[in-house]
Amino acid sequence: MTDRTTTPRAGIRGFRAGDGPQVVQVWRRSAPADPITPDRFRCLVLLDANFDPEGLRVAVDDGRVVGAAYGVRRLTPMTGTDLEPEQGWIPFFFVDPAARGRGLGRRLLSDTLDWLHGHGRTRVDFASYTPNYVLPGLDAETYPEAAGLLESLGFRTLYEAAAMDRGLVGYRLPDEVAHREDELTAQGHRFGTPTDDDLVELIALAGNHFNPDWARAIRECLAAGTPLDRIVVARDPSGRLVGWAMHGAYASADERFGPFGVLEEMRGTGLGKVLLHLVLERMRARGAHGAWFLWTGERSPAGHLYRAAGFTTTRVFRVLRREAAR
């Protein structure tokens, strides 16, 4: 993280105006497998409603940014009024390759943990912060030194999240899926693009039965202009909305699949498989060469469904947690 003339005396302070361009440059040198652009940094960090400049700890040596670690806690609730007063997150940290080997990464993380603890955060997760996580967790295969450092500081794996991809060149709706869609339709189920009025029920379904962050993502992408035909919803014979699948919800990335959910009592009916493939069919019709997403459990029902649909795991992320003494 230094040029080998830098000593551990590099100063650590909160983010200041003028740091951003250097932070982005050093990030890209430090984590070339996961680079960031100035506009993504602006949206994910600087414009986050929970951003506190003091929580973005910046290491500076001789006027140059040589590393950073980001601590964040809720200043606005994700849903309702819950500020999760004991919970903090570290969505990312990095040290310039030229400045490594002098303990700066440990100092940055310890400083960030101290900052979070000073705000009453006794439980800290890496890196599953919503709404603006960069990655679901730590890719230990890509960043083994970071894995060792986090473990030495008391972080333990909570669970693993799998990122998956599927090529769509030559994709066609499988015959068995088309057949199951016909069977479900004959039973009274309906599949199609939601209307404006359907969105109220869709957002409630996503937020109440799945994840408040999914409801936020759907609401915000549609408000920003994402077309409704990126979504397929399913209704049961009674007219109740029981599931949906979509693409293009995050940062206008048309090839990013999800979010995707089916009510638990409807699983095992083939309805989820139909929704998944109907969206893949629409993606291919729009010229997509592939579909990808960042987060599922490899051995979960969704993970099995994705693999059966031709998705393969491309990366595995560890969601980590550190419990501090009270």
C-alpha positions, -999 to 999 in steps of 0.1 A, spaced: 0 0 0 30 23 0 60 29 -23 81 11 4 94 45 16 61 51 34 60 43 70 31 33 92 28 70 101 5 77 72 -24 98 87 -60 86 88 -88 110 88 -124 115 76 -133 122 40 -128 158 27 -138 176 -4 -112 169 -30 -105 133 -19 -130 117 -43 -109 115 -75 -79 101 -56 -101 76 -37 -115 63 -70 -80 60 -86 -65 42 -56 -95 19 -54 -90 9 -91 -53 1 -85 -61 -18 -53 -90 -39 -65 -87 -43 -103 -112 -72 -102 -138 -48 -89 -131 -13 -103 -153 17 -97 -161 48 -117 -166 83 -104 -203 82 -110 -208 49 -92 -187 61 -63 -209 93 -62 -241 73 -63 -232 44 -40 -213 65 -14 -215 102 -15 -252 105 -23 -262 77 1 -286 91 27 -266 74 54 -232 88 43 -212 105 70 -178 120 58 -162 109 91 -172 73 84 -152 72 52 -117 69 68 -90 80 44 -53 72 47 -31 100 35 7 99 31 26 130 20 -7 145 6 -16 114 -14 -45 91 -7 -31 56 -2 -61 37 12 -96 40 26 -122 21 47 -158 29 48 -179 27 79 -216 34 77 -246 33 101 -282 41 96 -291 78 98 -324 71 80 -343 38 84 -344 12 57 -381 7 66 -404 20 92 -385 37 121 -358 12 128 -323 27 128 -307 -6 138 -288 12 166 -264 -16 173 -256 -24 136 -228 -10 115 -213 -20 82 -180 -18 64 -189 -21 27 -153 -18 14 -117 -11 23 -85 -10 3 -49 0 4 -27 10 -26 -6 -19 -36 25 3 -33 16 9 4 11 -26 16 31 -46 40 33 -19 67 1 -26 86 -19 2 71 -49 -20 62 -51 -31 99 -49 5 110 -76 16 86 -100 -12 97 -93 -7 134 -99 30 130 -132 24 112 -143 -1 138 -134 24 166 -155 50 148 -185 27 145 -181 16 181 -180 52 191 -215 55 176 -228 25 196 -223 0 168 -214 -33 186 -222 -55 156 -204 -48 123 -210 -67 90 -188 -69 60 -201 -61 34 -239 -67 32 -250 -31 37 -282 -21 19 -292 -1 -1 -258 7 -16 -235 -23 -12 -207 -26 -37 -204 -64 -34 -224 -88 -12 -194 -98 8 -157 -108 6 -145 -128 -24 -118 -146 -4 -104 -163 -36 -97 -130 -52 -86 -112 -20 -70 -138 3 -50 -112 22 -81 -92 30 -97 -125 42 -69 -131 66 -69 -96 79 -107 -96 86 -104 -129 103 -76 -116 125 -98 -87 136 -126 -111 147 -148 -112 116 -166 -146 112 -185 -159 82 -223 -157 86 -232 -172 52 -221 -173 16 -237 -156 -14 -232 -168 -49 -230 -147 -80 -242 -164 -111 -242 -159 -149 -259 -174 -179 -252 -169 -216 -283 -160 -237 -269 -163 -272 -291 -188 -289 -315 -189 -259 -351 -200 -266 -379 -207 -242 -376 -244 -233 -405 -265 -244 -412 -279 -209 -415 -243 -196 -439 -233 -223 -459 -264 -216 -460 -256 -178 -470 -220 -186 -499 -233 -207 -510 -257 -178 -509 -229 -152 -528 -206 -175 -554 -232 -180 -558 -235 -142 -565 -197 -141 -530 -183 -134 -520 -152 -153 -486 -140 -164 -478 -106 -179 -464 -71 -177 -478 -51 -147 -499 -20 -151 -492 11 -132 -519 2 -107 -503 -33 -102 -472 -17 -88 -488 -9 -55 -494 -46 -49 -460 -56 -64 -440 -33 -41 -460 -44 -11 -453 -81 -20 -416 -74 -24 -413 -54 8 -435 -74 31 -427 -110 20 -391 -107 8 -368 -77 14 -375 -40 20 -345 -33 -2 -362 -51 -31 -392 -29 -27 -369 2 -27 -351 -10 -58 -383 -16 -78 -398 17 -67 -366 37 -75 -358 21 -109 -394 26 -121 -394 62 -109 -362 67 -128 -378 55 -160 -372 17 -162 -400 4 -185 -426 -18 -171 -419 -45 -196 -388 -54 -177 -411 -70 -152 -433 -101 -155 -459 -107 -127 -479 -138 -119 -514 -139 -104 -532 -170 -90 -567 -179 -101 -582 -157 -74 -564 -127 -88 -538 -124 -60 -503 -113 -71 -481 -142 -60 -447 -136 -77 -427 -116 -101 -393 -116 -120 -376 -87 -136 -343 -73 -150 -328 -39 -153 -336 -28 -117 -301 -19 -106 -282 10 -121 -300 5 -154 -280 -27 -160 -303 -44 -185 -284 -77 -183 -287 -78 -145 -315 -102 -135 -336 -96 -104 -351 -91 -80 -372 -122 -83 -397 -137 -58 -425 -162 -55 -447 -166 -24 -436 -197 -4 -469 -215 -7 -466 -213 -45 -432 -228 -47 -429 -262 -63 -456 -255 -88 -433 -245 -116 -445 -209 -114 -411 -196 -105 -394 -214 -134 -420 -199 -157 -414 -164 -144 -376 -168 -147 -377 -180 -182 -403 -155 -194 -379 -127 -183 -349 -145 -199 -369 -146 -231 -376 -109 -229 -339 -102 -222 -328 -121 -252 -355 -104 -274 -339 -71 -263 -305 -83 -275 -290 -93 -242 -260 -117 -246 -262 -128 -210 -279 -126 -176 -262 -122 -143 -269 -114 -106 -248 -110 -75 -266 -127 -47 -282 -161 -40 -276 -191 -18 -260 -219 -38 -280 -246 -20 -312 -226 -16 -343 -234 -36 -335 -203 -58 -300 -215 -63 -312 -249 -75 -337 -232 -98 -310 -210 -113 -287 -239 -120 -315 -259 -136 -320 -229 -159 -284 -229 -170 -268 -204 -146 -234 -212 -132 -216 -198 -102 -190 -172 -111 -180 -159 -77 -187 -167 -40 -188 -140 -14 -186 -144 23 -208 -122 44 -189 -116 76 -197 -103 111 -178 -90 140 -195 -88 175 -178 -63 198 -178 -63 236 -205 -41 250 
